[in-house]
């Protein structure tokens, strides 16, 4: 694969194209070569800030002509090293492509540039009665969320980016622009290029525009916090609710250590026990009915102390506390980095998977906050490591290794929502199998023969 | 591309492998070389009935060694010519691979062999309290439904095969077996090979096993038939319901001519006016609430004469009448073949698209039943043509041509659920664009370089 440093003619051409919107400064390169993951920094040779699909196309043409890697960059909130320029090259920062292109309220769709963040889109929608539900913890860009097949707390009800991206505009390595999908709600027209690019982590194309589905704001929304004697009680309450067909809008579990971290970080006073954060969407009557049914299941599983939030302000505070769980967890060991695990298993195996993981932690003499989107079978363990502590890092990676093997042994996946990036490549190979990986490589080579798009991510060459 | 007839050594090898489960008889070849579409018959050179993924793999190895095309075959219910062996070769009939591999009730998943039909799966589930919602009119196989990205009447609530296939086992042209996806509800693990194969129409791999999502049978289900002064009133009732966030489970519109055909075929006595067939799923209270809200919208749009069906038997009769609409339509002109249109547009444009289509029919002096999944923006026009009437066929194709252009001009698609097959290839080219088609071709050539898998479907070479 090509790892040539950008030659002066390329940098000169990019400067001619973009002027001040191209930088080779140490500070900018360092900012873009560092991320939320525990992977080592890896700086690009230059950073560019295009303003249009046409400019991205021109940049891709130039990089291709010079055989230089391209690394798409959104909000930089990846926890799997997606934006690290491990083979150097040009970081294409799409954050200035942040226009709302069109909101079609009657069709429940929005088309936005790749740099629009989920919160920006929802601010834009606030008077429309519509909302966009997908919410990874960070205020990620819709381009980045598409590229990593992100999800979040609402996925149990509304699906992930896989289900909610209708169409994309993307730039291929050659600079050619493709428009995948249409604004129709469904289609059987040829290969599903949209779903192929969703989750491709910038290795097949650079996403520049995204059309997503929107949803009507429900008549009634009600959130609740309920605590349990055990993690199993909390998890089983959610699983049984799903098996009963109760359309939970959100069902998040935070264990006692996570609740302790949340209380410290968000200055809340929740009981520091295994806790569910729940939300119900519907009409006033159906929300009351759903809540009553879940309340009964919770009581039967040792849950108690329901605290309700129905006003928007209370609900937002509650979910902000949940969204901050990652940052709260980091503060348990100030200065630490986090090995974030991300397995997802069939829901019937979730309690068993979590219990076996706690047993492993006890055996290792470790503590780690555990929380997750239990309605999807997806949970995260925050394995905190002080920089430079090689032994602790090795121990954390070994716990993650065993956790992934456990999940894959239960017909689950090594990553529910974070993506493969750099660190999960061996696990993808195990999960997809020899022929599955060979199919992925064949597709990669067919669409990016010079391997210039985000090289070294998903698989190495 | 290869169009060599199967040589004797291949036929001998297939016979040695499969014995009586290989046939070159004229009758079997004719049966498999004919379909529901208006395309000309095209017979395979032989038909095989494998019983396992291993046998499909062995067949693929043999076909590849001899450079002979392979055409996967399920229930033969395609209306776009997918199963016609237009380049000859071996028809791989998967209907005897009809075992239910596993039903995981607690996880709401089922794994079945490709030849299992949707009704067979639902019969198997009848005591479990679960069901599989995707229902194209015919009793198609789950392999075929996956390969064409099928949907049906429940898609407005439960999605299409795109949203409901979790994992696949498939055989590549080389005979290699891939397992895509896992039983986890979501994943970010590498390229979405599952979604790439869903809708690939047998051109990338032969699907041999399918893992799908199941749903809990709702506490209450209630269906209703309501008739309207105008098609627009019926369509607008559905669109407004969706825009209000009412979770319709089914919302089918049948125009007056279709209702006439249904009455004749199913011996019903519905008013022969534009009609909605609706269904509501939920708890008893929420179903009543949904029905009341839709009732108000219907009344405001000129709807009346609500007839309710709440008992299973009544509901089944109603939906059977709807599922038979295609066959009922054919009987309006006995002996005719049907050019079935399948556009899908953003829902805000649906009334306009239908009205313009009626205007075109009036201008042509034609009548054609029109019905569809209006909640998705998808509708079908049955353009009936007597065999051999070239002028009528040309006129029908011209109407479909203008309809597709109209839909694509409204940011819609040429096919909502039938697929591209043989007839819609020029429209796919227009919809996907030069670079989109080039991407699809590159993927095809990367995965099936000798172009032996269902050649001539989706695109010609």
Interface residues (C-beta under 8 A of the other chain):
Chain A: X104 X106 X107 X108 X109 X148 X149 X150 X151 X155 X159 X160 X162 X163 X172 X176 X177 X178 X179 X180 X182 X183 X184 X185 X186 X187 X188 X189 X190 X191 X192 X193 X195 X196 X198 X199 X200 X204 X215 X216 X217 X218 X219 X239 X242 X243 X244 X245 X282 X283 X285 X286 X289 X342 X344 X345 X346 X347 X348 X349 X376 X377 X378 X407 X408 X411 X412 X413 X414 X415 X416 X417 X418 X419 X420 X424 X427 X428 X431 X432 X433 X435 X436 X437 X438 X439 X440 X442 X443 X445 X446 X447 X458 X459
Chain B: X104 X106 X107 X108 X109 X148 X149 X150 X151 X155 X159 X160 X162 X163 X172 X176 X177 X178 X179 X180 X182 X183 X184 X185 X186 X187 X188 X189 X190 X191 X192 X193 X195 X196 X198 X199 X200 X204 X215 X216 X217 X218 X219 X239 X242 X243 X244 X245 X282 X283 X285 X286 X289 X342 X344 X345 X346 X347 X348 X349 X376 X377 X378 X407 X408 X411 X412 X413 X414 X415 X416 X417 X418 X419 X420 X424 X427 X428 X431 X432 X433 X435 X436 X437 X438 X439 X440 X442 X443 X445 X446 X447 X458 X459
